[in-house]
Amino acid sequence: MKRFLWLGLIVLLAAVLRFYQLGTIAPSLTWDEAAWGYNAYSLGIDGRDEYGKFMPVDYFESFGDYKPPVYAYLDILPVKVFGLTEFAVRFPSALFGTLTVLVTYFLVQRIFSVHESKKTKIRDYTEWIALVSAGLLAISPWHILLSRGAFEANVATFLLATGVWLFLEAVQRKKYLLILSAVSFVLAFYTFNSARIVGPILLVGLAIGFWRQLLQMKKAVVLSAVIGIALLLPILPFLLSPQSKVRFQEVNIFSDLTVLERSNQEIVNDGNAPLSKIIHNRRLAYGTEYLDHYFDNLSFDFLFIHGDDNPKFSVNSMGQLYLFELPFLIAGILFLFRKRTGAWWIVPFWLLAAIVPAAAARETPHALRIEGALPMFQILVAYGFVSIFRLLPRLRLLAMTIVALVALCNVVYFVEDYFTHYATQYSKEWQYGYKEALAYMQQEEGKYSKIYFTGELGRPYIYTLFYTKYDPASFRANATIEHEGLGFTNVHQFGKYYFKKELLVKTGEKNVLYFAIPSEVPAKAQVHKKFYSLDGKEALVAYTL
């Protein structure tokens, strides 16, 4: 019972750190978050997405980035219960982030399972690793930030962790849990793009690692495979379509011509020598580029000093992991390979596999795209922590007290920084200003025949839909939508709201209320109201001509 008390306290702490001030920290919604919320709102009204597609299971078109569908469906009930609010939009991520902490405990027990042994000390050893792993994930700055935004990657992390845990439960104890494992992996496939690569890699690794056990449970394996394949059939046509490749083509390093140009220049510099053509072959050049991007995600600066450059995924004043975790991470790697307890190989295999898809992107390191590596970092740290303190029976109390104090300082620093300063410091990066500007617009719009919003802050139409709770059927009926050649979708107008100035000029209307960034406001404009980011800088200006 004592272990469940500790586990309950850890999960409670995780919930507090993920739900406290969820609607206001982060300070505003990104356009993707607004899109999730409005699509959930639309689904809850008539079962159609914002563009009228009925109960889509393959993708949501959204901005033409063809989002995997699961997050929108998870958001329907919170939006119904809490309204179309920031809290409701982020609720699924915070909930599944909290549940990932719980699953981590059971996952670690299965990975290092020695249930066939009756040695109490060995059982206690695994128990402590499981509790410490869950505790570290509960306070992880990396996981907390991604649990407090509507990031579908965070839900996918839960599904992957659950899939592996249920797989291990199946091969070790209850074989028909393999069906639930397959369902969890398939749901991850429908949740986040990176999971479509990481999930299959994990499954192949697990199948190879436990092939003997799987041969002894053939019926469960066949049934799980049939169910899994059947659940994947609806998405296969989309995966084979050009639309599915739009996002990858936009961000991948293999479409970066500078790598090819550099390779060709090196060959020219060497006088087109045959050996140079081999050394500077474009395939080797792209391979080197891939490895550089891969190891960016394991850099010391990223993990322990500065973190992700994008403040949506990091507070930027510390790494993705706590500095106090560094010695235990190193120790955990060394002890893990030395002891090789249970299915120990899953931890390094999983961690390295989670980076595979992210390394193909131009922007690295990237905390969101490699979130699937969690909770492997925490498990390694916990393994090192418990292993070291087992070797120090006489100094254990003193050593643990020192570590606890250092860890407490790290955690307090992060919590104070995030919950006190983060919103003010980074409100601009979260498109702050839309909500306040749209509230003012709703008060004043009766005076004007047209409303114009600048696109300089990004995707103004989705914020207008979200904060006005615009009727989805009316939006579909009168929106002016452009589908670009690359596949991206732009909404230029609906109702009296305009987001493309060329359309507004054609109407010849004079009675127009404009919202623009300060640099766009004409000298002769009559300014009605200014809207500020939390650091006091002007974000938007409402004016007329």
Secondary structure as GFF3:
##gff-version 3
##sequence-region A 1 545
A	DSSP	alpha_helix	2	19	.	.	.	ID=ss1
A	DSSP	alpha_helix	31	46	.	.	.	ID=ss2
A	DSSP	alpha_helix	70	74	.	.	.	ID=ss3
A	DSSP	alpha_helix	76	82	.	.	.	ID=ss4
A	DSSP	alpha_helix	86	111	.	.	.	ID=ss5
A	DSSP	alpha_helix	120	138	.	.	.	ID=ss6
A	DSSP	alpha_helix	141	147	.	.	.	ID=ss7
A	DSSP	alpha_helix	152	172	.	.	.	ID=ss8
A	DSSP	alpha_helix	177	189	.	.	.	ID=ss9
A	DSSP	alpha_helix	195	209	.	.	.	ID=ss10
A	DSSP	alpha_helix	211	215	.	.	.	ID=ss11
A	DSSP	alpha_helix	218	232	.	.	.	ID=ss12
A	DSSP	three_ten_helix	233	235	.	.	.	ID=ss13
A	DSSP	alpha_helix	236	239	.	.	.	ID=ss14
A	DSSP	three_ten_helix	242	245	.	.	.	ID=ss15
A	DSSP	alpha_helix	246	251	.	.	.	ID=ss16
A	DSSP	three_ten_helix	253	255	.	.	.	ID=ss17
A	DSSP	alpha_helix	257	269	.	.	.	ID=ss18
A	DSSP	alpha_helix	274	279	.	.	.	ID=ss19
A	DSSP	alpha_helix	282	296	.	.	.	ID=ss20
A	DSSP	alpha_helix	300	300	.	.	.	ID=ss21
A	DSSP	pi_helix	301	305	.	.	.	ID=ss22
A	DSSP	three_ten_helix	323	325	.	.	.	ID=ss23
A	DSSP	alpha_helix	326	339	.	.	.	ID=ss24
A	DSSP	alpha_helix	346	355	.	.	.	ID=ss25
A	DSSP	three_ten_helix	358	360	.	.	.	ID=ss26
A	DSSP	three_ten_helix	371	373	.	.	.	ID=ss27
A	DSSP	alpha_helix	376	390	.	.	.	ID=ss28
A	DSSP	alpha_helix	396	416	.	.	.	ID=ss29
A	DSSP	pi_helix	417	422	.	.	.	ID=ss30
A	DSSP	alpha_helix	423	426	.	.	.	ID=ss31
A	DSSP	three_ten_helix	428	430	.	.	.	ID=ss32
A	DSSP	alpha_helix	434	444	.	.	.	ID=ss33
A	DSSP	three_ten_helix	445	447	.	.	.	ID=ss34
A	DSSP	beta_strand	450	453	.	.	.	ID=ss35
A	DSSP	alpha_helix	460	468	.	.	.	ID=ss36
A	DSSP	alpha_helix	472	478	.	.	.	ID=ss37
A	DSSP	beta_strand	480	483	.	.	.	ID=ss38
A	DSSP	beta_strand	489	494	.	.	.	ID=ss39
A	DSSP	beta_strand	497	498	.	.	.	ID=ss40
A	DSSP	alpha_helix	501	507	.	.	.	ID=ss41
A	DSSP	beta_strand	512	516	.	.	.	ID=ss42
A	DSSP	three_ten_helix	518	520	.	.	.	ID=ss43
A	DSSP	beta_strand	526	532	.	.	.	ID=ss44
A	DSSP	beta_strand	538	544	.	.	.	ID=ss45
###
